[in-house]
Amino acid sequence: MSQDQTSESRRGESRHPVPLGVSVSLVLASKQSVFVNLRDVSTAGACVVRQGSLDIKEDDSVVFEARNYDTGSTITLRSRVRWLRNTGFNTYAGLSFIDGSLSPKSLLKLFS
């Protein structure tokens, strides 16, 4: 079974695409904060991508931070890295939110 089919069958929620260019931060276990692009989101997790490498591995705990600098709104959720995929130029990471869930509508309001 391919990675995509496995991930899709384990995912309990449908992912909702996010407009291109939406950046969020991940705070890594090392306390380093890195910007990544948000690809899609569900109430239980998200997919992010970073150009180049990303210093994380599966099962790492990270903090997902989404901010709207115009309104000052911030969403901060502890997350677990569920999968990683390197394409040579980009690193994709699938995250599941640990402490709660997120309404895609709430997240998208941050960027409207």
Rosetta constraint file for C-alpha pairs under 8 A:
AtomPair CA 1 CA 5 HARMONIC 6.46 0.50
AtomPair CA 1 CA 6 HARMONIC 6.57 0.50
AtomPair CA 2 CA 6 HARMONIC 6.23 0.50
AtomPair CA 3 CA 7 HARMONIC 6.02 0.50
AtomPair CA 4 CA 8 HARMONIC 5.97 0.50
AtomPair CA 5 CA 9 HARMONIC 6.02 0.50
AtomPair CA 6 CA 10 HARMONIC 6.23 0.50
AtomPair CA 7 CA 11 HARMONIC 6.06 0.50
AtomPair CA 13 CA 42 HARMONIC 6.13 0.50
AtomPair CA 13 CA 43 HARMONIC 6.88 0.50
AtomPair CA 13 CA 44 HARMONIC 6.86 0.50
AtomPair CA 14 CA 42 HARMONIC 6.08 0.50
AtomPair CA 15 CA 40 HARMONIC 5.84 0.50
AtomPair CA 15 CA 41 HARMONIC 5.12 0.50
AtomPair CA 15 CA 42 HARMONIC 4.62 0.50
AtomPair CA 15 CA 46 HARMONIC 7.53 0.50
AtomPair CA 16 CA 40 HARMONIC 5.26 0.50
AtomPair CA 16 CA 41 HARMONIC 5.25 0.50
AtomPair CA 16 CA 42 HARMONIC 6.04 0.50
AtomPair CA 16 CA 104 HARMONIC 7.15 0.50
AtomPair CA 17 CA 39 HARMONIC 6.17 0.50
AtomPair CA 17 CA 40 HARMONIC 4.26 0.50
AtomPair CA 17 CA 41 HARMONIC 6.59 0.50
AtomPair CA 18 CA 22 HARMONIC 7.22 0.50
AtomPair CA 18 CA 38 HARMONIC 6.72 0.50
AtomPair CA 18 CA 39 HARMONIC 5.67 0.50
AtomPair CA 18 CA 40 HARMONIC 5.18 0.50
AtomPair CA 18 CA 41 HARMONIC 7.19 0.50
AtomPair CA 18 CA 108 HARMONIC 7.57 0.50
AtomPair CA 19 CA 39 HARMONIC 7.77 0.50
AtomPair CA 20 CA 37 HARMONIC 7.98 0.50
AtomPair CA 20 CA 38 HARMONIC 7.94 0.50
AtomPair CA 20 CA 39 HARMONIC 7.41 0.50
AtomPair CA 21 CA 37 HARMONIC 6.36 0.50
AtomPair CA 21 CA 38 HARMONIC 7.66 0.50
AtomPair CA 22 CA 37 HARMONIC 5.61 0.50
AtomPair CA 22 CA 38 HARMONIC 5.66 0.50
AtomPair CA 22 CA 39 HARMONIC 7.99 0.50
AtomPair CA 22 CA 111 HARMONIC 7.56 0.50
AtomPair CA 23 CA 35 HARMONIC 6.35 0.50
AtomPair CA 23 CA 36 HARMONIC 5.57 0.50
AtomPair CA 23 CA 37 HARMONIC 4.43 0.50
AtomPair CA 23 CA 38 HARMONIC 5.87 0.50
AtomPair CA 23 CA 66 HARMONIC 7.58 0.50
AtomPair CA 24 CA 35 HARMONIC 5.74 0.50
AtomPair CA 24 CA 36 HARMONIC 5.58 0.50
AtomPair CA 24 CA 37 HARMONIC 6.14 0.50
AtomPair CA 24 CA 38 HARMONIC 6.40 0.50
AtomPair CA 24 CA 64 HARMONIC 7.25 0.50
AtomPair CA 24 CA 65 HARMONIC 5.82 0.50
AtomPair CA 24 CA 66 HARMONIC 4.83 0.50
AtomPair CA 24 CA 67 HARMONIC 7.02 0.50
AtomPair CA 25 CA 33 HARMONIC 6.33 0.50
AtomPair CA 25 CA 34 HARMONIC 5.48 0.50
AtomPair CA 25 CA 35 HARMONIC 4.52 0.50
AtomPair CA 25 CA 36 HARMONIC 5.99 0.50
AtomPair CA 25 CA 63 HARMONIC 7.94 0.50
AtomPair CA 25 CA 64 HARMONIC 6.02 0.50
AtomPair CA 25 CA 65 HARMONIC 5.04 0.50
AtomPair CA 25 CA 66 HARMONIC 6.48 0.50
AtomPair CA 26 CA 33 HARMONIC 5.60 0.50
AtomPair CA 26 CA 34 HARMONIC 5.42 0.50
AtomPair CA 26 CA 35 HARMONIC 6.47 0.50
AtomPair CA 26 CA 36 HARMONIC 7.17 0.50
AtomPair CA 26 CA 62 HARMONIC 6.23 0.50
AtomPair CA 26 CA 63 HARMONIC 5.42 0.50
AtomPair CA 26 CA 64 HARMONIC 4.92 0.50
AtomPair CA 26 CA 65 HARMONIC 6.24 0.50
AtomPair CA 27 CA 31 HARMONIC 5.69 0.50
AtomPair CA 27 CA 32 HARMONIC 5.63 0.50
AtomPair CA 27 CA 33 HARMONIC 4.33 0.50
AtomPair CA 27 CA 34 HARMONIC 6.52 0.50
AtomPair CA 27 CA 62 HARMONIC 5.53 0.50
AtomPair CA 27 CA 63 HARMONIC 4.90 0.50
AtomPair CA 27 CA 64 HARMONIC 6.76 0.50
AtomPair CA 27 CA 65 HARMONIC 7.80 0.50
AtomPair CA 28 CA 32 HARMONIC 5.40 0.50
AtomPair CA 28 CA 33 HARMONIC 6.28 0.50
AtomPair CA 28 CA 34 HARMONIC 7.80 0.50
AtomPair CA 28 CA 56 HARMONIC 7.36 0.50
AtomPair CA 28 CA 61 HARMONIC 7.22 0.50
AtomPair CA 28 CA 62 HARMONIC 4.93 0.50
AtomPair CA 28 CA 63 HARMONIC 6.78 0.50
AtomPair CA 29 CA 60 HARMONIC 7.36 0.50
AtomPair CA 29 CA 61 HARMONIC 6.45 0.50
AtomPair CA 29 CA 62 HARMONIC 6.15 0.50
AtomPair CA 35 CA 50 HARMONIC 7.54 0.50
AtomPair CA 36 CA 48 HARMONIC 6.13 0.50
AtomPair CA 36 CA 49 HARMONIC 5.63 0.50
AtomPair CA 36 CA 50 HARMONIC 4.93 0.50
AtomPair CA 37 CA 48 HARMONIC 5.49 0.50
AtomPair CA 37 CA 49 HARMONIC 5.24 0.50
AtomPair CA 37 CA 50 HARMONIC 6.30 0.50
AtomPair CA 38 CA 46 HARMONIC 7.42 0.50
AtomPair CA 38 CA 47 HARMONIC 6.28 0.50
AtomPair CA 38 CA 48 HARMONIC 4.56 0.50
AtomPair CA 38 CA 49 HARMONIC 6.55 0.50
AtomPair CA 39 CA 46 HARMONIC 7.49 0.50
AtomPair CA 39 CA 47 HARMONIC 5.45 0.50
AtomPair CA 39 CA 48 HARMONIC 5.39 0.50
AtomPair CA 39 CA 49 HARMONIC 6.86 0.50
AtomPair CA 40 CA 46 HARMONIC 5.65 0.50
AtomPair CA 40 CA 47 HARMONIC 5.37 0.50
AtomPair CA 40 CA 48 HARMONIC 7.34 0.50
AtomPair CA 41 CA 45 HARMONIC 5.89 0.50
AtomPair CA 41 CA 46 HARMONIC 4.18 0.50
AtomPair CA 41 CA 47 HARMONIC 6.44 0.50
AtomPair CA 41 CA 104 HARMONIC 6.37 0.50
AtomPair CA 42 CA 46 HARMONIC 6.09 0.50
AtomPair CA 42 CA 102 HARMONIC 7.07 0.50
AtomPair CA 42 CA 103 HARMONIC 7.09 0.50
AtomPair CA 42 CA 104 HARMONIC 5.81 0.50
AtomPair CA 43 CA 101 HARMONIC 5.08 0.50
AtomPair CA 43 CA 102 HARMONIC 4.33 0.50
AtomPair CA 43 CA 103 HARMONIC 4.98 0.50
AtomPair CA 43 CA 104 HARMONIC 6.03 0.50
AtomPair CA 44 CA 96 HARMONIC 5.73 0.50
AtomPair CA 44 CA 97 HARMONIC 5.45 0.50
AtomPair CA 44 CA 100 HARMONIC 7.56 0.50
AtomPair CA 44 CA 101 HARMONIC 5.13 0.50
AtomPair CA 44 CA 102 HARMONIC 6.40 0.50
AtomPair CA 45 CA 79 HARMONIC 7.89 0.50
AtomPair CA 45 CA 94 HARMONIC 7.41 0.50
AtomPair CA 45 CA 95 HARMONIC 5.22 0.50
AtomPair CA 45 CA 96 HARMONIC 4.06 0.50
AtomPair CA 45 CA 97 HARMONIC 5.18 0.50
AtomPair CA 45 CA 101 HARMONIC 7.76 0.50
AtomPair CA 45 CA 102 HARMONIC 7.89 0.50
AtomPair CA 46 CA 94 HARMONIC 5.98 0.50
AtomPair CA 46 CA 95 HARMONIC 5.19 0.50
AtomPair CA 46 CA 96 HARMONIC 6.59 0.50
AtomPair CA 47 CA 92 HARMONIC 6.95 0.50
AtomPair CA 47 CA 93 HARMONIC 5.66 0.50
AtomPair CA 47 CA 94 HARMONIC 4.56 0.50
AtomPair CA 47 CA 95 HARMONIC 6.11 0.50
AtomPair CA 48 CA 92 HARMONIC 5.74 0.50
AtomPair CA 48 CA 93 HARMONIC 5.40 0.50
AtomPair CA 48 CA 94 HARMONIC 6.65 0.50
AtomPair CA 48 CA 95 HARMONIC 7.86 0.50
AtomPair CA 49 CA 90 HARMONIC 6.56 0.50
AtomPair CA 49 CA 91 HARMONIC 5.53 0.50
AtomPair CA 49 CA 92 HARMONIC 4.37 0.50
AtomPair CA 49 CA 93 HARMONIC 6.35 0.50
AtomPair CA 50 CA 54 HARMONIC 6.78 0.50
AtomPair CA 50 CA 90 HARMONIC 5.60 0.50
AtomPair CA 50 CA 91 HARMONIC 5.32 0.50
AtomPair CA 50 CA 92 HARMONIC 6.63 0.50
AtomPair CA 51 CA 89 HARMONIC 6.00 0.50
AtomPair CA 51 CA 90 HARMONIC 4.39 0.50
AtomPair CA 51 CA 91 HARMONIC 6.40 0.50
AtomPair CA 52 CA 88 HARMONIC 7.47 0.50
AtomPair CA 52 CA 89 HARMONIC 5.25 0.50
AtomPair CA 52 CA 90 HARMONIC 4.90 0.50
AtomPair CA 52 CA 91 HARMONIC 6.22 0.50
AtomPair CA 53 CA 86 HARMONIC 7.84 0.50
AtomPair CA 53 CA 89 HARMONIC 7.95 0.50
AtomPair CA 53 CA 90 HARMONIC 6.74 0.50
AtomPair CA 53 CA 91 HARMONIC 5.76 0.50
AtomPair CA 54 CA 91 HARMONIC 6.39 0.50
AtomPair CA 56 CA 60 HARMONIC 6.50 0.50
AtomPair CA 56 CA 81 HARMONIC 7.93 0.50
AtomPair CA 57 CA 81 HARMONIC 6.96 0.50
AtomPair CA 57 CA 83 HARMONIC 7.94 0.50
AtomPair CA 57 CA 84 HARMONIC 7.15 0.50
AtomPair CA 58 CA 80 HARMONIC 7.93 0.50
AtomPair CA 58 CA 81 HARMONIC 5.10 0.50
AtomPair CA 58 CA 82 HARMONIC 5.49 0.50
AtomPair CA 58 CA 83 HARMONIC 5.54 0.50
AtomPair CA 58 CA 84 HARMONIC 6.65 0.50
AtomPair CA 59 CA 80 HARMONIC 5.72 0.50
AtomPair CA 59 CA 81 HARMONIC 4.97 0.50
AtomPair CA 59 CA 82 HARMONIC 5.88 0.50
AtomPair CA 60 CA 80 HARMONIC 5.73 0.50
AtomPair CA 60 CA 81 HARMONIC 5.38 0.50
AtomPair CA 61 CA 78 HARMONIC 7.09 0.50
AtomPair CA 61 CA 79 HARMONIC 5.73 0.50
AtomPair CA 61 CA 80 HARMONIC 4.65 0.50
AtomPair CA 61 CA 81 HARMONIC 6.46 0.50
AtomPair CA 62 CA 78 HARMONIC 6.02 0.50
AtomPair CA 62 CA 79 HARMONIC 5.26 0.50
AtomPair CA 62 CA 80 HARMONIC 6.14 0.50
AtomPair CA 62 CA 81 HARMONIC 7.31 0.50
AtomPair CA 63 CA 76 HARMONIC 6.76 0.50
AtomPair CA 63 CA 77 HARMONIC 5.72 0.50
AtomPair CA 63 CA 78 HARMONIC 4.48 0.50
AtomPair CA 63 CA 79 HARMONIC 5.67 0.50
AtomPair CA 64 CA 75 HARMONIC 7.82 0.50
AtomPair CA 64 CA 76 HARMONIC 5.62 0.50
AtomPair CA 64 CA 77 HARMONIC 5.18 0.50
AtomPair CA 64 CA 78 HARMONIC 6.17 0.50
AtomPair CA 64 CA 79 HARMONIC 6.45 0.50
AtomPair CA 65 CA 74 HARMONIC 6.89 0.50
AtomPair CA 65 CA 75 HARMONIC 5.61 0.50
AtomPair CA 65 CA 76 HARMONIC 4.54 0.50
AtomPair CA 65 CA 77 HARMONIC 6.65 0.50
AtomPair CA 66 CA 74 HARMONIC 5.61 0.50
AtomPair CA 66 CA 75 HARMONIC 5.16 0.50
AtomPair CA 66 CA 76 HARMONIC 6.63 0.50
AtomPair CA 66 CA 107 HARMONIC 7.76 0.50
AtomPair CA 66 CA 110 HARMONIC 7.61 0.50
AtomPair CA 67 CA 72 HARMONIC 6.90 0.50
AtomPair CA 67 CA 73 HARMONIC 5.71 0.50
AtomPair CA 67 CA 74 HARMONIC 4.41 0.50
AtomPair CA 67 CA 75 HARMONIC 6.52 0.50
AtomPair CA 67 CA 110 HARMONIC 6.58 0.50
AtomPair CA 68 CA 72 HARMONIC 5.57 0.50
AtomPair CA 68 CA 73 HARMONIC 5.32 0.50
AtomPair CA 68 CA 74 HARMONIC 6.52 0.50
AtomPair CA 68 CA 110 HARMONIC 5.13 0.50
AtomPair CA 68 CA 111 HARMONIC 6.09 0.50
AtomPair CA 69 CA 73 HARMONIC 7.18 0.50
AtomPair CA 73 CA 110 HARMONIC 6.66 0.50
AtomPair CA 74 CA 110 HARMONIC 7.71 0.50
AtomPair CA 75 CA 107 HARMONIC 7.66 0.50
AtomPair CA 77 CA 97 HARMONIC 6.31 0.50
AtomPair CA 77 CA 98 HARMONIC 7.27 0.50
AtomPair CA 77 CA 99 HARMONIC 6.60 0.50
AtomPair CA 77 CA 100 HARMONIC 7.37 0.50
AtomPair CA 78 CA 97 HARMONIC 5.98 0.50
AtomPair CA 78 CA 98 HARMONIC 5.51 0.50
AtomPair CA 78 CA 99 HARMONIC 6.04 0.50
AtomPair CA 79 CA 95 HARMONIC 6.04 0.50
AtomPair CA 79 CA 96 HARMONIC 5.39 0.50
AtomPair CA 79 CA 97 HARMONIC 4.31 0.50
AtomPair CA 79 CA 98 HARMONIC 5.06 0.50
AtomPair CA 79 CA 99 HARMONIC 7.64 0.50
AtomPair CA 80 CA 95 HARMONIC 5.51 0.50
AtomPair CA 80 CA 96 HARMONIC 5.34 0.50
AtomPair CA 80 CA 97 HARMONIC 6.50 0.50
AtomPair CA 80 CA 98 HARMONIC 6.65 0.50
AtomPair CA 81 CA 93 HARMONIC 6.70 0.50
AtomPair CA 81 CA 94 HARMONIC 5.94 0.50
AtomPair CA 81 CA 95 HARMONIC 4.71 0.50
AtomPair CA 81 CA 96 HARMONIC 6.68 0.50
AtomPair CA 82 CA 93 HARMONIC 7.42 0.50
AtomPair CA 82 CA 94 HARMONIC 5.41 0.50
AtomPair CA 82 CA 95 HARMONIC 5.56 0.50
AtomPair CA 82 CA 96 HARMONIC 6.68 0.50
AtomPair CA 83 CA 93 HARMONIC 5.71 0.50
AtomPair CA 83 CA 94 HARMONIC 5.13 0.50
AtomPair CA 83 CA 95 HARMONIC 7.43 0.50
AtomPair CA 84 CA 91 HARMONIC 7.02 0.50
AtomPair CA 84 CA 92 HARMONIC 5.63 0.50
AtomPair CA 84 CA 93 HARMONIC 4.56 0.50
AtomPair CA 84 CA 94 HARMONIC 6.48 0.50
AtomPair CA 85 CA 91 HARMONIC 5.75 0.50
AtomPair CA 85 CA 92 HARMONIC 5.05 0.50
AtomPair CA 85 CA 93 HARMONIC 6.52 0.50
AtomPair CA 86 CA 90 HARMONIC 5.90 0.50
AtomPair CA 86 CA 91 HARMONIC 4.51 0.50
AtomPair CA 86 CA 92 HARMONIC 6.33 0.50
AtomPair CA 87 CA 91 HARMONIC 6.40 0.50
AtomPair CA 97 CA 101 HARMONIC 6.40 0.50
AtomPair CA 102 CA 106 HARMONIC 7.00 0.50
AtomPair CA 102 CA 107 HARMONIC 7.17 0.50
AtomPair CA 103 CA 107 HARMONIC 6.55 0.50
AtomPair CA 104 CA 108 HARMONIC 6.07 0.50
AtomPair CA 105 CA 109 HARMONIC 6.15 0.50
AtomPair CA 106 CA 110 HARMONIC 6.95 0.50
AtomPair CA 107 CA 111 HARMONIC 7.43 0.50
AtomPair CA 108 CA 112 HARMONIC 6.55 0.50
